[in-house]
Amino acid sequence: MHFWLAIVIIVAITSFAKVMRSRHIAMARIEVLRGDTTETAALAREVAALNSRIAVLERIITDNRSSLNLAHEIDALRDR
């Protein structure tokens, strides 16, 4: 009878260890995902800023005006 009791205890300890390991892995994944939200927001802001700069450059390139007005146009577009 003691043999089967030992088997049950070993199975219980192994099962408990697997559950705790799975919980630990899940908590680590949650922490990684929480950290990504701030980084994702910062990257989204940077992409938006770069898109606006590209739009300014596209406007400058596509306009067929003289180069004397180019400096004034750049300053005007930066103020937006």
C-alpha positions in Angstrom: 0.0 0.0 0.0 2.9 2.4 0.6 4.1 1.9 -2.9 0.9 3.2 -4.4 0.8 6.1 -2.0 4.4 7.1 -3.1 3.3 6.9 -6.8 0.3 9.2 -6.1 2.5 11.7 -4.2 5.0 11.7 -7.1 2.3 12.2 -9.7 0.8 15.0 -7.6 4.1 16.8 -7.2 4.9 16.5 -10.9 1.4 17.8 -11.8 1.8 20.8 -9.4 5.3 21.6 -10.9 3.9 21.6 -14.4 1.0 23.9 -13.5 3.4 26.3 -11.7 5.8 26.2 -14.7 3.0 27.0 -17.1 1.8 29.8 -14.9 5.3 31.3 -14.8 5.6 31.2 -18.6 2.2 32.8 -19.0 3.0 35.6 -16.6 6.3 36.3 -18.4 4.4 36.6 -21.7 2.0 39.0 -20.2 4.8 41.2 -18.9 6.4 41.2 -22.4 3.1 42.3 -23.9 2.6 45.0 -21.4 6.0 46.4 -22.1 5.3 46.5 -25.9 2.4 48.8 -25.6 4.5 51.8 -24.6 7.1 51.0 -27.2 4.4 50.5 -29.8 2.9 53.9 -29.0 6.3 55.6 -29.3 6.9 53.9 -32.7 3.4 55.0 -33.9 4.2 58.6 -33.0 7.6 58.3 -34.8 5.9 56.8 -37.9 3.3 59.6 -38.0 6.1 62.3 -37.7 8.0 60.6 -40.6 4.9 60.4 -42.7 4.3 64.1 -42.3 7.9 64.8 -43.2 7.6 62.7 -46.3 4.4 64.6 -47.3 6.3 67.9 -47.0 9.1 66.5 -49.2 6.7 65.3 -51.8 5.0 68.7 -52.0 8.3 70.4 -52.4 9.4 68.0 -55.2 6.2 68.0 -57.1 5.9 71.8 -57.2 7.4 73.4 -60.3 8.4 76.7 -58.8 11.7 78.5 -58.8 14.4 77.6 -56.4 14.4 81.1 -54.9 11.0 80.4 -53.3 12.1 77.0 -52.1 13.5 78.2 -48.7 10.3 80.1 -48.0 8.2 77.1 -48.9 10.2 74.9 -46.6 9.8 77.3 -43.7 6.1 77.7 -44.4 5.6 73.9 -44.4 7.5 73.4 -41.2 5.2 75.8 -39.4 2.2 73.6 -40.0 
